[in-house]
Amino acid sequence: SVQQDREVILKMIKDGPGFHPLNMQIAEHLQAWILDNSEGHVLQGLQNGELTGWMAAALCNQVGRLLVEVGHLERGDHLLSHARAVHEQEGTLETYEGATLLSDMGHLMDKRGDLDGALATYTQARQVHNIA
């Protein structure tokens, strides 16, 4: 029966890895799946030309920020750099969205240990934010 199956599964988890380690493992897999699919969707949109302009910059920034937060620095850098290139091409780096991107790029530099670069980029972000 369903109730017996449930009890057997719960006992196996309790006697095996336990609930917390299993929940952590599931959360890690879900996080990886969400990040991989989000990044893949953005890259595919960029490649086929369906994702351009401000929407490309916004999505690259958002997904890039998430990648950096979980430690995928190179993957995050790729998307953040693309977002910056779009902002520069569109002339929108000196907007609120541009300031947010610069702040995220400063955070990436900080995580890489480039404190001088991070400070310079955070300063630029603050200056843009003040005028935007």
N, C-alpha and C positions, 0 to 999 in steps of 0.2 A: 504494500500500500504506500501511498504518498507519505503518510505520517511516519511509517517505519523507515522509508528511504531517507527522509529528513533527519531522523534520529541517528541513523547509521552514519550519514555524512557529517553531522555535527560532532559525533563521537570521534570519527576519524580525524577531523580537524583538531579537536581538543587533545587527542592522544598523539597527534603528529606535530605539525609545526606550531599549532596554536592559532588563535583568531587574529591577534595583532600582527604577527609576521605575515600571515596570509593576506590580511587587509592591506598591509604596506606593499606587498608584492603586486596585488591587483591594482592599487593606486599608481604604482610606478609604470605598469603596463598601459594603463589608461592614459596616463600623462604622455608617455612616449607615442602612443597611437594618435592622440590629439595633436601633438606637435608635428609628427611626421605628416599627417594628413593636411594640417593647416599649411605647413611649408610647401608641401607638394602642390596644393591647390593654388597658392600664390605663384610658385615657379611656373606652373603650367599656364596660368593666366598671363604671366609676363611673356612666356615663350610664344604663345599663340596670338598675342596681341590683343586679347580680350581685356587685359588689365593695364590701364594706362593712366597718366595724369595723376591728379590728387588722390584717386582711389588706390592706385599702385603705391604711391608714397605712403599713404595711411596704413595699408595692409602690410607692406614691407616693414614699416616701423613697428606695428603692433606685434606681428609674429616674430620679428627680429628681437624685440624686447623680451618676449617670452623665452626664446631660445637662450638668450644671454642669462636670464634669471636662473635657468636650470643647468647652466654650465656648458652649453653648446656654443662656445664663443665664436668659433670660425663660421658656423652656420648663421649665427646671429649677425656677425659682422657683414657677411655677404648681403643679407637683406637690408641692414641699416645703411650700408654703402649705396645700395641701389636706391633706397629712399632719398638719400642725400643728393644723388645724381639727378633724380627726378625734380626735387625741390630746386636745385640749381638751374636746371633746364627750364623749369616753369617760372623761375623768378620768385619762388615762394619760401625761400629759406628764412627770410626775415618776417615770418608770421608766427602766430602762436604754435601752429603745428611744427614749424621749423625749429622753434625753441625746444619743443618737446623732443624732437628727433636729436638735436644737439645734446640735450641732457642725457638721453639714452645712449648716445655714442660716448659721452663722458663716463657713464657708468661702465660701459664695456672696457674702456681704457683703464679705469680703476681696477676692474676685475683682473685685467691682464698685468697689473702692476705698473702701468705707465702713469705715474702720478702727475708728472708735469703735463703730459698730454691731456689727462683728465681735467686738471685744473684749468688749462687753457680753454678746453671745450665747454666746461661748466660755465666759465666766465663769459664765453661767447653766447651760450644759451641764455644766461641771465640778461645780457645786454639786449639780445633780440626780444626777450620776453618784455623787457621794460619799454621797448619802442613799439611793440606789436599791439 
